[in-house]
Amino acid sequence: MKEITLSEIYKLIEQNELDKKLSTDLMKTHRHDAYNPYPHGFNRFDFYKEVFADNYKDGFIMDYPHGRIIRQAQRKFYYRGENEIFPSSQSSLTRHLNGINDNRFINEFLSCLKYLEFTRLLNSFVHTKRFEEIGITVLYEQIAQHYGIKTRWLDITNDFDIALFFACCKFENNKWLPLTGLDFNRKKEAGYGVLFRKSADHISNFLPTEKNKYETLPVGFQPFMRCSMQTAYSIFMDDEMDLQKSDFEMIKFKHSEELSDFIFERLNCGKKVYPHEGLDSLIDQVDLISNSKEFSKEVFDNACECFPELSKDDWAKAIYKNDYTIGNTPINLSNDSINIINGLYKDFQIEEFYNINLSYRLTYQEGNKSTEELDKK
């Protein structure tokens, strides 16, 4: 593991600003009324230049293995920040399951129940349905992950500031705080923050999905997304996967209150990390789902379809043995609450709200009508 100094971290912050500026300047140029990609007439060089520029624009619609996404502008690196040297770096659900000796399979089923109840919560609102209506895949698991529901997706960012924030701050008593000497002097491993980094141009990123074990996929612009949409990516992790064993570079740095306070203030006490707190008024509903031991039959039936290894009767017996029951949903959302949230997003327009231009390029694949459907929408 490479170690870097405080001055090297500040240089990385400067480089990150230049990286942001690259995509910002490109989008400004392309939005200008006088912009012409072919000033000397059509030619292949300008054509390929224009196509590759799509990667550096917010709002480009693209199909990925996990769905059709309104992607964020690509930058030079992918990052992840952790505030101490942990034994492993895995998704919340993978880490949870790996810490269990017995009933791992049952615990994964129970986590699925919570995720599916959260999905029902999101689908209560018109705001969610509007994304689906324009052909955009709603990434329920990635959204759930940001609201504390355990999933197999590991959070990644393409913004160094965001990674550094998570490496220097803690979430305590429902708010973000900078680390202090009491935090990083309590044990040797806590004395260092860790940063993971991988080039967006790394050769593995161009491999097909089945050959890229640690494929970094964009989250893009999603309904009720808490973490900054412009920077969010994720990696799907099975039980054996660990970012520390991947092709991400692993960097450590010695903690200091100076650095923790600096990045905490730089990101406005965390408000720049969580700029769009869509479901904050319903966080109590998310807590009900997370802590519930009773779930609706509809959700139970859906979970059984995801885990066909056992019959419904066997799954029912298994969860009863673990003090869980099938009955009522933990969500107690009133119609008035639903109407209030719907009212907040009544005039929501994706392009206007996020200051982006939605765009895509039609491609042809024999037997694939998806581009035709998108064009109609």
C-alpha positions as CSV (number, residue, x, y, z in Angstrom):
1,M,0.0,0.0,0.0
2,K,1.5,3.3,-1.1
3,E,1.5,6.2,1.4
4,I,1.2,9.8,0.4
5,T,1.8,13.1,2.3
6,L,-0.5,16.0,3.1
7,S,1.1,18.1,0.3
8,E,0.5,15.2,-2.2
9,I,-3.2,15.1,-1.2
10,Y,-3.5,18.9,-1.9
11,K,-2.0,18.3,-5.3
12,L,-4.5,15.6,-6.0
13,I,-7.3,18.0,-5.1
14,E,-5.9,20.5,-7.6
15,Q,-5.7,17.8,-10.3
16,N,-9.3,16.9,-9.5
17,E,-10.4,20.5,-10.1
18,L,-8.7,20.5,-13.5
19,D,-10.5,17.2,-14.3
20,K,-13.9,18.7,-13.4
21,K,-13.1,21.8,-15.5
22,L,-12.3,19.6,-18.6
23,S,-15.9,18.2,-18.8
24,T,-17.5,21.5,-17.7
25,D,-15.7,23.4,-20.5
26,L,-16.6,20.8,-23.0
27,M,-20.3,20.9,-22.2
28,K,-20.3,24.7,-22.4
29,T,-18.7,24.5,-25.8
30,H,-21.2,22.0,-27.1
31,R,-24.1,23.9,-25.7
32,H,-23.1,27.1,-27.5
33,D,-25.5,28.1,-30.3
34,A,-22.6,28.6,-32.7
35,Y,-21.0,25.1,-32.0
36,N,-20.4,23.1,-35.2
37,P,-18.7,19.7,-34.9
38,Y,-17.8,19.7,-38.6
39,P,-16.4,23.2,-39.4
40,H,-14.7,21.9,-42.5
41,G,-17.4,19.5,-43.5
42,F,-18.0,15.9,-42.4
43,N,-14.8,13.9,-41.8
44,R,-14.0,10.7,-39.7
45,F,-11.6,12.4,-37.3
46,D,-14.2,15.0,-36.2
47,F,-16.9,12.3,-36.1
48,Y,-14.9,10.1,-33.7
49,K,-13.9,13.1,-31.7
50,E,-17.6,14.0,-31.3
51,V,-18.6,10.5,-30.3
52,F,-15.9,10.2,-27.7
53,A,-16.9,13.6,-26.3
54,D,-20.2,12.0,-25.3
55,N,-18.4,10.3,-22.4
56,Y,-17.6,13.7,-20.9
57,K,-21.1,15.1,-20.9
58,D,-23.7,15.0,-18.2
59,G,-27.1,13.7,-19.5
60,F,-25.9,11.2,-22.1
61,I,-28.3,8.2,-22.2
62,M,-26.6,4.9,-22.6
63,D,-27.4,1.2,-22.1
64,Y,-25.3,-0.7,-19.6
65,P,-25.6,-4.3,-18.1
66,H,-27.6,-2.9,-15.2
67,G,-30.0,-0.8,-17.3
68,R,-30.5,2.4,-19.4
69,I,-28.8,5.2,-17.5
70,I,-28.7,9.0,-17.7
71,R,-25.0,9.0,-17.2
72,Q,-22.7,11.6,-15.5
73,A,-19.7,13.1,-17.2
74,Q,-16.7,10.8,-17.1
75,R,-13.5,11.9,-15.4
76,K,-10.0,10.6,-15.3
77,F,-10.3,8.3,-12.2
78,Y,-12.6,6.3,-10.1
79,Y,-12.2,6.6,-6.3
80,R,-13.4,5.3,-3.0
81,G,-12.5,6.6,0.4
82,E,-12.5,4.7,3.8
83,N,-11.7,6.4,7.1
84,E,-9.4,3.6,8.4
85,I,-7.5,0.5,7.3
86,F,-10.2,-2.2,7.3
87,P,-9.4,-5.9,7.0
88,S,-11.5,-5.9,3.7
89,S,-13.4,-3.5,1.5
90,Q,-16.7,-5.0,0.5
91,S,-20.3,-4.0,-0.1
92,S,-22.5,-3.7,3.0
93,L,-24.4,-6.9,2.4
94,T,-21.3,-8.9,1.5
95,R,-19.6,-7.7,4.6
96,H,-22.7,-8.5,6.7
97,L,-23.0,-12.0,5.3
98,N,-19.3,-12.7,5.6
99,G,-19.6,-11.9,9.3
100,I,-22.2,-14.6,9.9
101,N,-21.3,-18.2,10.6
102,D,-24.8,-19.7,10.3
103,N,-27.9,-19.0,8.2
104,R,-26.1,-16.9,5.6
105,F,-28.6,-17.8,2.9
106,I,-31.6,-16.9,5.2
107,N,-30.0,-13.6,6.1
108,E,-29.6,-12.8,2.4
109,F,-33.3,-13.6,1.9
110,L,-34.2,-11.3,4.8
111,S,-32.1,-8.5,3.3
112,C,-34.0,-9.0,0.0
113,L,-37.3,-8.5,1.9
114,K,-36.1,-5.2,3.2
115,Y,-34.9,-4.1,-0.2
116,L,-38.2,-5.0,-1.9
117,E,-40.2,-3.1,0.8
118,F,-38.0,-0.1,0.0
119,T,-38.8,-0.6,-3.7
120,R,-42.5,-0.4,-2.8
121,L,-41.9,2.8,-0.9
122,L,-40.2,4.4,-3.9
123,N,-42.9,3.3,-6.2
124,S,-45.5,5.1,-4.1
125,F,-44.4,8.4,-5.8
126,V,-45.0,9.9,-9.2
127,H,-41.4,11.1,-9.2
128,T,-40.1,7.6,-9.6
129,K,-42.6,6.7,-12.3
130,R,-41.5,9.7,-14.4
131,F,-38.1,8.2,-14.9
132,E,-39.5,4.9,-16.0
133,E,-41.9,6.7,-18.4
134,I,-39.0,8.2,-20.4
135,G,-37.3,4.8,-20.6
136,I,-34.7,5.3,-17.8
137,T,-34.0,2.3,-15.5
138,V,-34.6,3.1,-11.9
139,L,-31.7,1.6,-9.9
140,Y,-33.6,0.6,-6.8
141,E,-30.7,-1.2,-5.2
142,Q,-28.2,1.7,-5.6
143,I,-30.8,4.1,-4.2
144,A,-31.6,1.8,-1.3
145,Q,-27.8,1.5,-0.6
146,H,-27.7,5.2,0.0
147,Y,-30.5,5.1,2.5
148,G,-28.9,2.4,4.6
149,I,-30.4,-0.8,3.1
150,K,-27.8,-3.5,2.7
151,T,-27.0,-4.5,-0.9
152,R,-24.2,-6.1,-2.8
153,W,-23.3,-2.8,-4.5
154,L,-20.1,-1.0,-3.4
155,D,-20.1,2.8,-3.7
156,I,-17.5,4.3,-6.0
157,T,-17.1,8.0,-7.1
158,N,-15.2,9.8,-9.8
159,D,-14.7,12.9,-7.6
160,F,-11.6,12.9,-5.4
161,D,-13.1,15.4,-3.0
162,I,-16.0,13.0,-2.3
163,A,-13.7,10.1,-1.7
164,L,-11.5,12.2,0.6
165,F,-14.6,13.3,2.5
166,F,-15.5,9.7,3.3
167,A,-11.9,9.0,4.2
168,C,-11.7,11.9,6.7
169,C,-15.2,12.1,8.2
170,K,-17.7,10.0,10.2
171,F,-21.4,9.7,10.4
172,E,-22.5,10.0,14.0
173,N,-25.9,10.8,15.6
174,N,-27.4,11.2,12.2
175,K,-24.9,13.8,11.0
176,W,-21.5,14.0,9.4
177,L,-18.5,15.2,11.5
178,P,-14.8,15.5,10.8
179,L,-12.5,13.0,12.4
180,T,-10.7,14.1,15.5
181,G,-7.6,12.9,17.4
182,L,-9.9,10.8,19.6
183,D,-11.0,8.9,16.5
184,F,-7.7,8.2,14.8
185,N,-5.6,7.6,17.9
186,R,-7.8,4.9,19.3
187,K,-6.0,2.1,17.4
188,K,-3.2,1.7,14.8
189,E,-5.5,1.0,11.9
190,A,-7.6,4.1,12.6
191,G,-4.5,6.3,12.3
192,Y,-4.7,6.2,8.5
193,G,-7.3,7.0,5.9
194,V,-7.5,4.9,2.7
195,L,-8.1,6.0,-0.9
196,F,-8.7,3.6,-3.7
197,R,-8.0,4.8,-7.2
198,K,-8.3,3.4,-10.8
199,S,-7.9,5.1,-14.1
200,A,-11.1,5.4,-16.1
201,D,-8.9,4.4,-19.1
202,H,-7.7,1.2,-17.4
203,I,-7.6,-1.7,-19.8
204,S,-10.0,-3.7,-17.7
205,N,-12.7,-1.1,-18.2
206,F,-12.9,-2.0,-21.9
207,L,-13.4,-5.7,-21.3
208,P,-16.8,-7.3,-21.8
209,T,-18.9,-7.6,-18.6
210,E,-18.3,-11.3,-18.2
211,K,-14.6,-10.8,-18.1
212,N,-14.5,-7.6,-15.9
213,K,-15.0,-8.9,-12.4
214,Y,-14.8,-5.4,-10.8
215,E,-16.8,-3.6,-13.5
216,T,-17.4,0.0,-12.4
217,L,-20.9,1.1,-13.5
218,P,-22.4,4.6,-13.5
219,V,-25.4,5.3,-11.2
220,G,-26.2,8.6,-13.1
221,F,-29.3,10.7,-12.5
222,Q,-31.9,8.8,-10.4
223,P,-35.0,9.7,-8.4
224,F,-34.5,10.5,-4.7
225,M,-30.8,9.9,-5.0
226,R,-29.0,11.2,-1.9
227,C,-25.3,11.1,-2.9
228,S,-24.2,13.5,-5.6
229,M,-25.6,12.2,-8.8
230,Q,-22.7,13.6,-10.8
231,T,-20.1,11.4,-9.1
232,A,-21.8,8.1,-8.1
233,Y,-20.7,4.7,-9.5
234,S,-21.0,1.2,-8.1
235,I,-19.5,-2.3,-8.3
236,F,-21.6,-5.4,-7.8
237,M,-19.9,-7.8,-5.3
238,D,-20.3,-11.4,-4.6
239,D,-19.0,-13.1,-1.4
240,E,-15.4,-13.5,-2.7
241,M,-14.9,-10.0,-4.0
242,D,-12.8,-7.4,-2.1
243,L,-11.7,-4.1,-3.5
244,Q,-8.4,-4.6,-1.8
245,K,-7.8,-7.6,-4.1
246,S,-8.9,-5.7,-7.3
247,D,-7.0,-3.7,-9.8
248,F,-7.7,-0.5,-7.9
249,E,-4.6,1.2,-6.5
250,M,-4.7,1.4,-2.7
251,I,-3.2,4.5,-1.0
252,K,-3.0,5.4,2.6
253,F,-2.4,8.7,4.3
254,K,-1.8,9.7,8.0
255,H,-4.9,11.3,9.5
256,S,-4.7,14.9,10.9
257,E,-7.4,17.2,12.2
258,E,-6.2,19.8,9.8
259,L,-7.0,17.7,6.8
260,S,-10.3,16.4,8.3
261,D,-11.5,20.0,9.1
262,F,-10.4,21.2,5.6
263,I,-12.3,18.7,3.6
264,F,-15.3,18.9,5.9
265,E,-15.6,22.7,5.4
266,R,-14.7,22.4,1.7
267,L,-17.7,20.2,1.1
268,N,-19.9,22.5,3.3
269,C,-20.2,20.1,6.2
270,G,-21.3,17.3,3.9
271,K,-24.1,19.3,2.1
272,K,-22.1,19.1,-1.2
273,V,-22.0,15.3,-0.8
274,Y,-25.7,15.0,-0.1
275,P,-27.2,17.9,-2.1
276,H,-30.6,16.3,-3.0
277,E,-32.1,14.7,0.1
278,G,-35.2,13.5,-1.7
279,L,-36.6,11.2,1.0
280,D,-35.4,13.0,4.1
281,S,-39.0,13.7,5.2
282,L,-39.6,9.9,5.0
283,I,-36.4,8.7,6.6
284,D,-38.6,7.3,9.4
285,Q,-40.2,5.0,6.9
286,V,-36.8,3.8,5.8
287,D,-36.0,3.1,9.4
288,L,-39.2,1.1,9.8
289,I,-38.2,-1.1,6.9
290,S,-34.6,-1.6,8.2
291,N,-35.8,-2.6,11.7
292,S,-38.9,-4.5,10.8
293,K,-39.5,-8.2,11.4
294,E,-42.8,-8.3,9.6
295,F,-43.2,-8.0,5.8
296,S,-46.1,-8.0,3.4
297,K,-47.1,-11.2,1.5
298,E,-46.6,-9.4,-1.8
299,V,-42.9,-8.7,-0.9
300,F,-42.5,-12.2,0.4
301,D,-43.8,-13.7,-2.8
302,N,-41.4,-11.5,-4.9
303,A,-38.5,-12.5,-2.7
304,C,-39.3,-16.2,-3.2
305,E,-39.1,-15.7,-7.0
306,C,-35.6,-14.2,-6.5
307,F,-34.6,-17.3,-4.4
308,P,-36.1,-20.3,-6.1
309,E,-33.8,-22.7,-4.2
310,L,-36.5,-23.2,-1.6
311,S,-40.3,-23.4,-1.9
312,K,-42.5,-20.7,-0.5
313,D,-43.5,-23.0,2.4
314,D,-39.9,-23.7,3.2
315,W,-39.0,-20.0,3.1
316,A,-42.0,-19.2,5.4
317,K,-40.8,-21.8,7.9
318,A,-37.2,-20.5,7.7
319,I,-38.1,-16.9,8.4
320,Y,-40.5,-17.9,11.2
321,K,-37.6,-19.7,12.9
322,N,-35.7,-16.5,12.8
323,D,-38.6,-14.5,14.4
324,Y,-39.8,-12.9,11.2
325,T,-43.4,-13.0,10.0
326,I,-45.4,-12.5,6.9
327,G,-48.3,-10.1,7.3
328,N,-48.4,-6.4,7.0
329,T,-45.9,-4.0,5.3
330,P,-43.8,-2.0,7.8
331,I,-44.6,1.1,5.7
332,N,-47.3,3.2,7.3
333,L,-47.3,6.0,4.7
334,S,-50.5,8.0,4.7
335,N,-52.1,9.4,1.5
336,D,-51.4,12.9,2.7
337,S,-47.7,12.1,3.0
338,I,-47.7,10.7,-0.5
339,N,-49.5,13.8,-1.8
340,I,-47.0,16.1,-0.1
341,I,-44.0,14.4,-1.8
342,N,-45.8,14.3,-5.1
343,G,-46.5,18.0,-4.8
344,L,-42.8,18.8,-4.2
345,Y,-42.0,17.1,-7.5
346,K,-45.1,18.2,-9.4
347,D,-43.1,20.5,-11.7
348,F,-39.9,18.5,-11.8
349,Q,-38.1,18.4,-15.1
350,I,-34.9,16.4,-15.3
351,E,-33.1,18.7,-17.7
352,E,-34.1,21.9,-16.0
353,F,-33.5,20.6,-12.4
354,Y,-30.0,19.2,-13.1
355,N,-29.1,21.7,-15.8
356,I,-28.3,18.9,-18.3
357,N,-29.2,18.2,-21.9
358,L,-30.5,14.7,-22.4
359,S,-28.9,13.2,-25.5
360,Y,-28.2,9.8,-27.1
361,R,-26.9,8.2,-30.3
362,L,-28.9,5.7,-32.2
363,T,-27.1,2.4,-32.8
364,Y,-28.1,-0.5,-34.9
365,Q,-28.1,-4.1,-33.7
366,E,-30.0,-6.7,-35.6
367,G,-33.2,-7.6,-33.8
368,N,-32.8,-4.8,-31.3
369,K,-35.7,-2.3,-31.3
370,S,-34.7,-0.5,-28.1
371,T,-33.3,2.5,-29.9
372,E,-36.5,2.9,-31.9
373,E,-38.5,2.9,-28.7
374,L,-36.2,5.5,-27.2
375,D,-36.5,7.7,-30.3
376,K,-40.3,7.7,-30.0
377,K,-40.1,8.7,-26.4
